[in-house]
């Protein structure tokens, strides 16, 4: 055999000036020894056992890809580098192209590819990788050491042999020769047109000389040249142009092989991403994401092109280079679509992690999200996200969700809220109205992907979640309305053993459209704090009172909206399920809870107040039970316990009255149902106290306790000019629905809708009455804790003349009081606030007036009565208004009431001769000092009088109470000029509302019923100054007496 001659010996030498390291090569771990070639003396022929038509669709590019794969895999393994670190440098000269593989660690040359061409653009190709060797077994099909090495691309052990076959057969017809392990491996067809490999051993003399030169180079530390060493390298030489036998069986003559065209070689280079890498590529340990448009719909496996792109058959929006994976037998694509989708998902996950939190329109997360939306939405099915809902990692899905919530996805300037087609039909309305977001519909597959990682919620679940996480409401400055709602709900839950351990909390939910939620695990109710306000509690609940009425009562700590508490508790009951009731059937529990609430809530005591006195505390309250408005029908007594704050602080939070729980020694009183006050004497001024009040019945609801207070000590009593309350011998317990007294008139208390009970003097308390019957609860009860109201008149009133004298004295006092009224505090009727007199609780009060709420310039509130009789022709509307009196008039009126009570007690003996008006067909005329001479008189219709016990008597005609001024009907009132702004009041009256100045008050022409005082003294205060028109002051009252 002829001596081996390097076909590139006549070429120019190129060196990179570096020294390579020595390692093993892919084909074998040895260089010369143990490679299966030891028995070959000179020449050997090995058949490759490949049919000439095998892989008939492959051509030169596919064959080059196999050679290139072996070249790169050999370098990676020989020099022990990571495949992702493999880089090449390309140098293009005048007549050759050199591609060098440079070590990423030492920068030494690890191998090279060299293509030289002539003037006809025809040339030869050489692929050289240093420190490698071939083994004889590599000529056998399946012979490979790379099948289970993830750093290697080869897996079937036929790449080198198949590439040689394709290069040798038509239409390529290129020679293939390999220099390795001291042998020349020449691939050609034998006489039977079967591809064989002839192995020819290099001569020993030649080999010794070459080795000696290499040793000298190393000693001189010179870099490797672009020449292979046949004993330690692998060099593949293609297209030398020798004459060899072809595959044609008919014509067995040798034929000169073809050289490689330059254009073909450049096209071959496209099979590798390493030689001409893309400019826009994201490299990760999972693989590479190629964003260049020219790489669209291309896939690479370890840097080598897979001709058929995606195995799923779907188009790819971007290009991908897989670091691992199995290919099909023909190397055209990945072996399995599911594996391919999984690897692509991993590449995107790694790329998104490397991209950080960049949410611009050109960011990777934006690109990936668009792929998901288009594919899952059915617009276009991309292989990039094939089965992404199954393969995408949690971090990837979370990042997609974060991007979808970012400002980049806002619509109309509003944050989106995503919902699925399976949500309720009102989902979009809930999103807009309750969640304040822009509803965006997403496809079910994308929605399910988010749900799998617990990222999204339906609109209803989002409302529930926000409600659950809402901040607790600040109840430090809770209003009367809020406190009563809290106390009522707590008591309702404690009223039944199945719910007694449940807790309450109010949260600020920002109008989520939910009222309550029940947290079963915590046994906790969370309630929308809108229920703590009048407007919120009446959002979907009607109220018999208007807003001004309710606000007025709430200012005086009087809660009248039991229906609101009942409605909320009913909503809570409906939220319960069978697992919340223990051993109690759900239906039975709901009926029981609703029954308890409907009975106990109206029985609650209201408006509890604690006023300080010298070494004593006065507790007053009101009740709104239905039976409290019917005299003689309310038998429930009231339990009042005054607790010391330092010893019984925890008692304040007890919502329910239970007899067995009373264990402290604090003073207690049991009060008749018609009495609304309790005095506790002989208290220490060093301690604070608070009262707990409820009806004296097991299971009753406690009222909202007022703030703790302490009695006045001696110094404070002296400084205030007060005196200690009289002893019990001077006081009697008065069973009266009125909470005011001689010594302590509370000018801010609202009217209590209960019937008054007459008061007997000590002299007449023991006298039986045949004309009037007293209810049992109204009897005088002398106790140590009695009311401070004195019931003994100043002088003996046994004679009727003395009584009339007393009334005349009262009339004079009233005149003086009315003169001192502040007329600047003009009153203004609040129209649209008309109420029925029956709603005021005055059963026997004459019904020929229309009643309205009113407010004056000082912000005071009261009632106005407007007569239904038309005014005289020359009578002005200003003159026909009834005005509420000042505090001084109220005090004088109380004196009159005492006289009237005494007079009523003596009624039987006197026979009512002086008090009874003779029946007559002529009506009683009212006089008006300001009316003109020809003014038409106003008539008083006979009405029922009020007896001493509140019963109606029809045999008496009395005129209306003239402490009111007649007000015209709203539809008859003319438009008056604006006479100045009204002071802002607690009722929210406009500052610019026109008002009318009252010039005078009309005369008194009749006596007021003893029980009607509060009607015209609802809100009074001291006034200074005189009336503007003193000559029109009140004339003598009780003229008919």
Secondary structure as GFF3:
##gff-version 3
##sequence-region A 1 1041
A	DSSP	beta_strand	43	47	.	.	.	ID=ss1
A	DSSP	alpha_helix	60	78	.	.	.	ID=ss2
A	DSSP	three_ten_helix	83	85	.	.	.	ID=ss3
A	DSSP	beta_strand	88	92	.	.	.	ID=ss4
A	DSSP	beta_strand	96	102	.	.	.	ID=ss5
A	DSSP	beta_strand	109	117	.	.	.	ID=ss6
A	DSSP	beta_strand	122	129	.	.	.	ID=ss7
A	DSSP	three_ten_helix	136	139	.	.	.	ID=ss8
A	DSSP	alpha_helix	159	168	.	.	.	ID=ss9
A	DSSP	beta_strand	176	180	.	.	.	ID=ss10
A	DSSP	beta_strand	183	189	.	.	.	ID=ss11
A	DSSP	beta_strand	195	201	.	.	.	ID=ss12
A	DSSP	alpha_helix	204	219	.	.	.	ID=ss13
A	DSSP	beta_strand	234	238	.	.	.	ID=ss14
A	DSSP	beta_strand	243	245	.	.	.	ID=ss15
A	DSSP	beta_strand	254	256	.	.	.	ID=ss16
A	DSSP	beta_strand	260	261	.	.	.	ID=ss17
A	DSSP	alpha_helix	262	268	.	.	.	ID=ss18
A	DSSP	three_ten_helix	269	271	.	.	.	ID=ss19
A	DSSP	beta_strand	281	283	.	.	.	ID=ss20
A	DSSP	beta_strand	287	290	.	.	.	ID=ss21
A	DSSP	three_ten_helix	293	295	.	.	.	ID=ss22
A	DSSP	beta_strand	299	301	.	.	.	ID=ss23
A	DSSP	beta_strand	304	306	.	.	.	ID=ss24
A	DSSP	beta_strand	319	322	.	.	.	ID=ss25
A	DSSP	alpha_helix	337	355	.	.	.	ID=ss26
A	DSSP	alpha_helix	364	376	.	.	.	ID=ss27
A	DSSP	three_ten_helix	383	385	.	.	.	ID=ss28
A	DSSP	alpha_helix	388	391	.	.	.	ID=ss29
A	DSSP	alpha_helix	394	405	.	.	.	ID=ss30
A	DSSP	three_ten_helix	407	409	.	.	.	ID=ss31
A	DSSP	beta_strand	416	420	.	.	.	ID=ss32
A	DSSP	alpha_helix	427	433	.	.	.	ID=ss33
A	DSSP	beta_strand	438	442	.	.	.	ID=ss34
A	DSSP	alpha_helix	444	452	.	.	.	ID=ss35
A	DSSP	alpha_helix	459	469	.	.	.	ID=ss36
A	DSSP	alpha_helix	480	494	.	.	.	ID=ss37
A	DSSP	beta_strand	503	507	.	.	.	ID=ss38
A	DSSP	beta_strand	516	519	.	.	.	ID=ss39
A	DSSP	beta_strand	524	528	.	.	.	ID=ss40
A	DSSP	three_ten_helix	529	532	.	.	.	ID=ss41
A	DSSP	alpha_helix	534	537	.	.	.	ID=ss42
A	DSSP	alpha_helix	547	555	.	.	.	ID=ss43
A	DSSP	alpha_helix	562	575	.	.	.	ID=ss44
A	DSSP	three_ten_helix	578	580	.	.	.	ID=ss45
A	DSSP	alpha_helix	586	603	.	.	.	ID=ss46
A	DSSP	beta_strand	605	613	.	.	.	ID=ss47
A	DSSP	beta_strand	616	623	.	.	.	ID=ss48
A	DSSP	three_ten_helix	626	629	.	.	.	ID=ss49
A	DSSP	beta_strand	638	644	.	.	.	ID=ss50
A	DSSP	alpha_helix	645	648	.	.	.	ID=ss51
A	DSSP	three_ten_helix	649	653	.	.	.	ID=ss52
A	DSSP	three_ten_helix	659	661	.	.	.	ID=ss53
A	DSSP	beta_strand	668	671	.	.	.	ID=ss54
A	DSSP	beta_strand	677	680	.	.	.	ID=ss55
A	DSSP	beta_strand	689	695	.	.	.	ID=ss56
A	DSSP	alpha_helix	714	719	.	.	.	ID=ss57
A	DSSP	three_ten_helix	728	730	.	.	.	ID=ss58
A	DSSP	three_ten_helix	776	778	.	.	.	ID=ss59
A	DSSP	alpha_helix	800	819	.	.	.	ID=ss60
A	DSSP	beta_strand	827	835	.	.	.	ID=ss61
A	DSSP	three_ten_helix	837	840	.	.	.	ID=ss62
A	DSSP	beta_strand	849	856	.	.	.	ID=ss63
A	DSSP	beta_strand	861	867	.	.	.	ID=ss64
A	DSSP	three_ten_helix	878	880	.	.	.	ID=ss65
A	DSSP	alpha_helix	887	905	.	.	.	ID=ss66
A	DSSP	alpha_helix	907	910	.	.	.	ID=ss67
A	DSSP	beta_strand	924	926	.	.	.	ID=ss68
A	DSSP	beta_strand	938	940	.	.	.	ID=ss69
A	DSSP	beta_strand	945	946	.	.	.	ID=ss70
A	DSSP	beta_strand	952	953	.	.	.	ID=ss71
A	DSSP	three_ten_helix	970	972	.	.	.	ID=ss72
A	DSSP	alpha_helix	1013	1016	.	.	.	ID=ss73
A	DSSP	three_ten_helix	1030	1032	.	.	.	ID=ss74
###
